[in-house]
Amino acid sequence: MSNKNAYEIRTEILEMARGLITDDFHNKYQAWEMTAPRDDEGRIMSTRHKPEFPSLESILETAEKMYKFVEQK
């Protein structure tokens, strides 16, 4: 097992945060898509309540929270 420097740890935490946030988005999108009202031809009639793809800011916020947890002693 090798010791990781702070840069490597932050990079891994950022990747984990991205994964968590995008997985959550995909789950919410799939649920929205399955329940969205459709017309007679199966097309979604409204994009109301459609989840938005996560922003970089939301990913960074999550990564910062995760990093603070790792820093705790």
N, CA, C and O atoms as a Tinker XYZ file with bonds, in Angstrom:
   292  protein
     1  N      0.846000   -1.182000    0.000000    73     2
     2  CA     0.000000    0.000000    0.000000    64     1     3
     3  C      0.883000    1.233000    0.000000    63     2     4     5
     4  O      1.793000    1.351000    0.820000    81     3
     5  N      0.619000    2.144000   -0.911000    73     3     6
     6  CA     1.443000    3.343000   -1.001000    64     5     7
     7  C      0.731000    4.514000   -0.331000    63     6     8     9
     8  O     -0.497000    4.572000   -0.268000    81     7
     9  N      1.535000    5.433000    0.160000    73     7    10
    10  CA     0.983000    6.654000    0.730000    64     9    11
    11  C      0.665000    7.612000   -0.402000    63    10    12    13
    12  O      1.441000    7.755000   -1.348000    81    11
    13  N     -0.466000    8.257000   -0.299000    73    11    14
    14  CA    -0.868000    9.206000   -1.341000    64    13    15
    15  C     -0.636000   10.617000   -0.843000    63    14    16    17
    16  O     -0.820000   10.919000    0.336000    81    15
    17  N     -0.226000   11.479000   -1.768000    73    15    18
    18  CA    -0.052000   12.870000   -1.385000    64    17    19
    19  C     -1.409000   13.579000   -1.410000    63    18    20    21
    20  O     -2.401000   13.018000   -1.876000    81    19
    21  N     -1.442000   14.786000   -0.917000    73    19    22
    22  CA    -2.700000   15.534000   -0.802000    64    21    23
    23  C     -3.360000   15.733000   -2.162000    63    22    24    25
    24  O     -4.585000   15.677000   -2.264000    81    23
    25  N     -2.576000   15.963000   -3.196000    73    23    26
    26  CA    -3.135000   16.147000   -4.539000    64    25    27
    27  C     -3.880000   14.891000   -4.992000    63    26    28    29
    28  O     -4.989000   14.977000   -5.519000    81    27
    29  N     -3.270000   13.734000   -4.786000    73    27    30
    30  CA    -3.901000   12.474000   -5.188000    64    29    31
    31  C     -5.183000   12.214000   -4.398000    63    30    32    33
    32  O     -6.174000   11.742000   -4.954000    81    31
    33  N     -5.159000   12.521000   -3.112000    73    31    34
    34  CA    -6.347000   12.334000   -2.281000    64    33    35
    35  C     -7.466000   13.259000   -2.740000    63    34    36    37
    36  O     -8.609000   12.823000   -2.877000    81    35
    37  N     -7.154000   14.529000   -2.980000    73    35    38
    38  CA    -8.176000   15.479000   -3.448000    64    37    39
    39  C     -8.738000   15.065000   -4.797000    63    38    40    41
    40  O     -9.938000   15.200000   -5.037000    81    39
    41  N     -7.886000   14.564000   -5.678000    73    39    42
    42  CA    -8.347000   14.108000   -6.992000    64    41    43
    43  C     -9.311000   12.932000   -6.849000    63    42    44    45
    44  O    -10.340000   12.887000   -7.524000    81    43
    45  N     -8.990000   11.996000   -5.987000    73    43    46
    46  CA    -9.880000   10.854000   -5.771000    64    45    47
    47  C    -11.204000   11.280000   -5.139000    63    46    48    49
    48  O    -12.265000   10.773000   -5.504000    81    47
    49  N    -11.135000   12.203000   -4.200000    73    47    50
    50  CA   -12.358000   12.682000   -3.552000    64    49    51
    51  C    -13.223000   13.432000   -4.562000    63    50    52    53
    52  O    -14.446000   13.287000   -4.557000    81    51
    53  N    -12.608000   14.222000   -5.417000    73    51    54
    54  CA   -13.362000   14.929000   -6.452000    64    53    55
    55  C    -14.060000   13.932000   -7.380000    63    54    56    57
    56  O    -15.217000   14.136000   -7.747000    81    55
    57  N    -13.377000   12.876000   -7.754000    73    55    58
    58  CA   -13.972000   11.845000   -8.611000    64    57    59
    59  C    -15.119000   11.131000   -7.894000    63    58    60    61
    60  O    -16.148000   10.842000   -8.504000    81    59
    61  N    -14.943000   10.847000   -6.607000    73    59    62
    62  CA   -16.024000   10.220000   -5.847000    64    61    63
    63  C    -17.236000   11.151000   -5.762000    63    62    64    65
    64  O    -18.375000   10.710000   -5.912000    81    63
    65  N    -16.987000   12.428000   -5.524000    73    63    66
    66  CA   -18.090000   13.397000   -5.443000    64    65    67
    67  C    -18.815000   13.493000   -6.774000    63    66    68    69
    68  O    -20.045000   13.531000   -6.813000    81    67
    69  N    -18.061000   13.531000   -7.865000    73    67    70
    70  CA   -18.684000   13.576000   -9.190000    64    69    71
    71  C    -19.561000   12.344000   -9.409000    63    70    72    73
    72  O    -20.679000   12.448000   -9.913000    81    71
    73  N    -19.048000   11.194000   -9.030000    73    71    74
    74  CA   -19.809000    9.966000   -9.181000    64    73    75
    75  C    -21.094000    9.973000   -8.365000    63    74    76    77
    76  O    -22.151000    9.592000   -8.867000    81    75
    77  N    -21.009000   10.401000   -7.116000    73    75    78
    78  CA   -22.197000   10.460000   -6.264000    64    77    79
    79  C    -23.252000   11.400000   -6.827000    63    78    80    81
    80  O    -24.432000   11.057000   -6.901000    81    79
    81  N    -22.812000   12.590000   -7.223000    73    79    82
    82  CA   -23.743000   13.607000   -7.709000    64    81    83
    83  C    -24.366000   13.186000   -9.042000    63    82    84    85
    84  O    -25.573000   13.346000   -9.229000    81    83
    85  N    -23.577000   12.658000   -9.961000    73    83    86
    86  CA   -24.139000   12.275000  -11.258000    64    85    87
    87  C    -25.013000   11.024000  -11.142000    63    86    88    89
    88  O    -26.016000   10.907000  -11.847000    81    87
    89  N    -24.646000   10.090000  -10.260000    73    87    90
    90  CA   -25.511000    8.926000  -10.039000    64    89    91
    91  C    -26.868000    9.372000   -9.492000    63    90    92    93
    92  O    -27.909000    8.870000   -9.917000    81    91
    93  N    -26.851000   10.315000   -8.550000    73    91    94
    94  CA   -28.091000   10.837000   -7.993000    64    93    95
    95  C    -28.931000   11.493000   -9.094000    63    94    96    97
    96  O    -30.145000   11.298000   -9.155000    81    95
    97  N    -28.276000   12.269000   -9.959000    73    95    98
    98  CA   -28.993000   12.901000  -11.070000    64    97    99
    99  C    -29.644000   11.847000  -11.974000    63    98   100   101
   100  O    -30.820000   11.962000  -12.318000    81    99
   101  N    -28.881000   10.831000  -12.352000    73    99   102
   102  CA   -29.405000    9.809000  -13.257000    64   101   103
   103  C    -30.597000    9.070000  -12.635000    63   102   104   105
   104  O    -31.565000    8.749000  -13.323000    81   103
   105  N    -30.514000    8.806000  -11.337000    73   103   106
   106  CA   -31.642000    8.151000  -10.660000    64   105   107
   107  C    -32.879000    9.040000  -10.671000    63   106   108   109
   108  O    -33.981000    8.570000  -10.954000    81   107
   109  N    -32.699000   10.319000  -10.366000    73   107   110
   110  CA   -33.828000   11.256000  -10.365000    64   109   111
   111  C    -34.378000   11.444000  -11.777000    63   110   112   113
   112  O    -35.593000   11.528000  -11.958000    81   111
   113  N    -33.503000   11.510000  -12.776000    73   111   114
   114  CA   -33.942000   11.678000  -14.161000    64   113   115
   115  C    -34.757000   10.471000  -14.616000    63   114   116   117
   116  O    -35.798000   10.614000  -15.257000    81   115
   117  N    -34.270000    9.292000  -14.275000    73   115   118
   118  CA   -34.977000    8.075000  -14.674000    64   117   119
   119  C    -36.355000    8.021000  -14.019000    63   118   120   121
   120  O    -37.335000    7.651000  -14.665000    81   119
   121  N    -36.433000    8.387000  -12.747000    73   119   122
   122  CA   -37.728000    8.396000  -12.061000    64   121   123
   123  C    -38.658000    9.426000  -12.695000    63   122   124   125
   124  O    -39.845000    9.159000  -12.882000    81   123
   125  N    -38.121000   10.606000  -13.027000    73   123   126
   126  CA   -38.924000   11.643000  -13.677000    64   125   127
   127  C    -39.429000   11.152000  -15.033000    63   126   128   129
   128  O    -40.602000   11.319000  -15.365000    81   127
   129  N    -38.538000   10.549000  -15.804000    73   127   130
   130  CA   -38.890000   10.085000  -17.149000    64   129   131
   131  C    -39.976000    9.007000  -17.100000    63   130   132   133
   132  O    -40.847000    8.960000  -17.969000    81   131
   133  N    -39.922000    8.162000  -16.104000    73   131   134
   134  CA   -40.906000    7.085000  -15.995000    64   133   135
   135  C    -42.285000    7.598000  -15.577000    63   134   136   137
   136  O    -43.303000    6.983000  -15.894000    81   135
   137  N    -42.315000    8.723000  -14.867000    73   135   138
   138  CA   -43.591000    9.227000  -14.357000    64   137   139
   139  C    -44.106000   10.450000  -15.109000    63   138   140   141
   140  O    -45.208000   10.919000  -14.825000    81   139
   141  N    -43.341000   10.976000  -16.057000    73   139   142
   142  CA   -43.754000   12.176000  -16.793000    64   141   143
   143  C    -44.980000   11.864000  -17.658000    63   142   144   145
   144  O    -45.052000   10.810000  -18.291000    81   143
   145  N    -45.941000   12.791000  -17.677000    73   143   146
   146  CA   -47.125000   12.567000  -18.515000    64   145   147
   147  C    -46.748000   12.547000  -20.007000    63   146   148   149
   148  O    -45.911000   13.326000  -20.464000    81   147
   149  N    -47.382000   11.650000  -20.737000    73   147   150
   150  CA   -47.074000   11.480000  -22.163000    64   149   151
   151  C    -48.342000   11.620000  -23.000000    63   150   152   153
   152  O    -49.456000   11.405000  -22.523000    81   151
   153  N    -48.136000   11.989000  -24.264000    73   151   154
   154  CA   -49.274000   12.071000  -25.186000    64   153   155
   155  C    -49.562000   10.684000  -25.767000    63   154   156   157
   156  O    -48.947000    9.694000  -25.372000    81   155
   157  N    -50.487000   10.631000  -26.692000    73   155   158
   158  CA   -50.906000    9.345000  -27.269000    64   157   159
   159  C    -49.783000    8.634000  -28.026000    63   158   160   161
   160  O    -49.823000    7.416000  -28.200000    81   159
   161  N    -48.784000    9.396000  -28.475000    73   159   162
   162  CA   -47.668000    8.801000  -29.216000    64   161   163
   163  C    -46.468000    8.494000  -28.313000    63   162   164   165
   164  O    -45.420000    8.070000  -28.800000    81   163
   165  N    -46.617000    8.707000  -27.011000    73   163   166
   166  CA   -45.558000    8.371000  -26.072000    64   165   167
   167  C    -44.545000    9.467000  -25.820000    63   166   168   169
   168  O    -43.565000    9.250000  -25.107000    81   167
   169  N    -44.763000   10.645000  -26.395000    73   167   170
   170  CA   -43.833000   11.761000  -26.189000    64   169   171
   171  C    -44.150000   12.453000  -24.863000    63   170   172   173
   172  O    -45.313000   12.629000  -24.500000    81   171
   173  N    -43.113000   12.832000  -24.165000    73   171   174
   174  CA   -43.290000   13.550000  -22.903000    64   173   175
   175  C    -43.915000   14.906000  -23.202000    63   174   176   177
   176  O    -43.446000   15.640000  -24.071000    81   175
   177  N    -44.972000   15.227000  -22.477000    73   175   178
   178  CA   -45.741000   16.442000  -22.752000    64   177   179
   179  C    -45.155000   17.684000  -22.079000    63   178   180   181
   180  O    -45.354000   18.794000  -22.573000    81   179
   181  N    -44.450000   17.527000  -20.986000    73   179   182
   182  CA   -43.937000   18.683000  -20.263000    64   181   183
   183  C    -42.594000   18.344000  -19.622000    63   182   184   185
   184  O    -42.376000   17.224000  -19.162000    81   183
   185  N    -41.713000   19.315000  -19.601000    73   183   186
   186  CA   -40.429000   19.110000  -18.932000    64   185   187
   187  C    -40.445000   19.715000  -17.528000    63   186   188   189
   188  O    -39.400000   19.903000  -16.904000    81   187
   189  N    -41.650000   20.015000  -17.047000    73   187   190
   190  CA   -41.785000   20.554000  -15.698000    64   189   191
   191  C    -41.280000   19.517000  -14.702000    63   190   192   193
   192  O    -41.555000   18.326000  -14.853000    81   191
   193  N    -40.564000   19.949000  -13.709000    73   191   194
   194  CA   -39.983000   19.107000  -12.650000    64   193   195
   195  C    -38.858000   18.199000  -13.155000    63   194   196   197
   196  O    -38.437000   17.282000  -12.450000    81   195
   197  N    -38.379000   18.447000  -14.356000    73   195   198
   198  CA   -37.259000   17.659000  -14.885000    64   197   199
   199  C    -35.994000   18.030000  -14.105000    63   198   200   201
   200  O    -35.682000   19.213000  -13.970000    81   199
   201  N    -35.271000   17.047000  -13.594000    73   199   202
   202  CA   -34.046000   17.366000  -12.854000    64   201   203
   203  C    -32.989000   17.982000  -13.769000    63   202   204   205
   204  O    -32.863000   17.610000  -14.936000    81   203
   205  N    -32.246000   18.919000  -13.225000    73   203   206
   206  CA   -31.177000   19.556000  -13.994000    64   205   207
   207  C    -29.867000   18.817000  -13.759000    63   206   208   209
   208  O    -29.599000   18.315000  -12.667000    81   207
   209  N    -29.059000   18.765000  -14.814000    73   207   210
   210  CA   -27.749000   18.133000  -14.677000    64   209   211
   211  C    -26.941000   18.921000  -13.650000    63   210   212   213
   212  O    -26.995000   20.151000  -13.641000    81   211
   213  N    -26.197000   18.240000  -12.790000    73   211   214
   214  CA   -25.473000   18.930000  -11.721000    64   213   215
   215  C    -24.409000   19.879000  -12.257000    63   214   216   217
   216  O    -23.744000   19.612000  -13.258000    81   215
   217  N    -24.278000   20.982000  -11.558000    73   215   218
   218  CA   -23.281000   21.979000  -11.927000    64   217   219
   219  C    -21.932000   21.617000  -11.311000    63   218   220   221
   220  O    -21.843000   20.804000  -10.391000    81   219
   221  N    -20.908000   22.232000  -11.837000    73   219   222
   222  CA   -19.574000   22.052000  -11.278000    64   221   223
   223  C    -19.555000   22.496000   -9.823000    63   222   224   225
   224  O    -18.893000   21.881000   -8.987000    81   223
   225  N    -20.286000   23.569000   -9.523000    73   223   226
   226  CA   -20.328000   24.084000   -8.153000    64   225   227
   227  C    -20.888000   23.045000   -7.186000    63   226   228   229
   228  O    -20.372000   22.886000   -6.080000    81   227
   229  N    -21.941000   22.338000   -7.596000    73   227   230
   230  CA   -22.522000   21.335000   -6.692000    64   229   231
   231  C    -21.562000   20.164000   -6.477000    63   230   232   233
   232  O    -21.500000   19.597000   -5.386000    81   231
   233  N    -20.826000   19.812000   -7.506000    73   231   234
   234  CA   -19.836000   18.739000   -7.369000    64   233   235
   235  C    -18.705000   19.180000   -6.439000    63   234   236   237
   236  O    -18.268000   18.414000   -5.580000    81   235
   237  N    -18.236000   20.416000   -6.614000    73   235   238
   238  CA   -17.159000   20.923000   -5.756000    64   237   239
   239  C    -17.613000   21.052000   -4.305000    63   238   240   241
   240  O    -16.838000   20.762000   -3.393000    81   239
   241  N    -18.856000   21.482000   -4.074000    73   239   242
   242  CA   -19.385000   21.568000   -2.711000    64   241   243
   243  C    -19.365000   20.203000   -2.034000    63   242   244   245
   244  O    -18.953000   20.077000   -0.881000    81   243
   245  N    -19.806000   19.199000   -2.750000    73   243   246
   246  CA   -19.820000   17.843000   -2.206000    64   245   247
   247  C    -18.401000   17.361000   -1.934000    63   246   248   249
   248  O    -18.142000   16.749000   -0.898000    81   247
   249  N    -17.487000   17.630000   -2.850000    73   247   250
   250  CA   -16.093000   17.223000   -2.667000    64   249   251
   251  C    -15.487000   17.911000   -1.443000    63   250   252   253
   252  O    -14.745000   17.289000   -0.683000    81   251
   253  N    -15.803000   19.187000   -1.256000    73   251   254
   254  CA   -15.279000   19.909000   -0.088000    64   253   255
   255  C    -15.801000   19.296000    1.208000    63   254   256   257
   256  O    -15.047000   19.144000    2.168000    81   255
   257  N    -17.081000   18.942000    1.243000    73   255   258
   258  CA   -17.647000   18.302000    2.436000    64   257   259
   259  C    -16.948000   16.974000    2.706000    63   258   260   261
   260  O    -16.628000   16.653000    3.850000    81   259
   261  N    -16.716000   16.214000    1.654000    73   259   262
   262  CA   -16.063000   14.919000    1.810000    64   261   263
   263  C    -14.617000   15.102000    2.288000    63   262   264   265
   264  O    -14.142000   14.350000    3.139000    81   263
   265  N    -13.924000   16.099000    1.739000    73   263   266
   266  CA   -12.536000   16.330000    2.121000    64   265   267
   267  C    -12.446000   16.774000    3.583000    63   266   268   269
   268  O    -11.537000   16.358000    4.301000    81   267
   269  N    -13.377000   17.609000    4.023000    73   267   270
   270  CA   -13.393000   18.044000    5.426000    64   269   271
   271  C    -13.570000   16.848000    6.341000    63   270   272   273
   272  O    -12.954000   16.778000    7.405000    81   271
   273  N    -14.413000   15.902000    5.931000    73   271   274
   274  CA   -14.598000   14.703000    6.722000    64   273   275
   275  C    -13.285000   13.914000    6.817000    63   274   276   277
   276  O    -12.941000   13.411000    7.887000    81   275
   277  N    -12.568000   13.809000    5.723000    73   275   278
   278  CA   -11.306000   13.061000    5.703000    64   277   279
   279  C    -10.254000   13.747000    6.577000    63   278   280   281
   280  O     -9.435000   13.078000    7.206000    81   279
   281  N    -10.278000   15.079000    6.616000    73   279   282
   282  CA    -9.294000   15.832000    7.400000    64   281   283
   283  C     -9.497000   15.702000    8.905000    63   282   284   285
   284  O     -8.563000   15.926000    9.675000    81   283
   285  N    -10.704000   15.342000    9.335000    73   283   286
   286  CA   -10.988000   15.255000   10.777000    64   285   287
   287  C    -10.082000   14.241000   11.447000    63   286   288   289
   288  O     -9.711000   13.216000   10.875000    81   287
   289  N     -9.746000   14.566000   12.668000    73   287   290
   290  CA    -8.899000   13.649000   13.430000    64   289   291
   291  C     -9.696000   12.943000   14.489000    63   290   292
   292  O     -9.150000   12.129000   15.233000    81   291
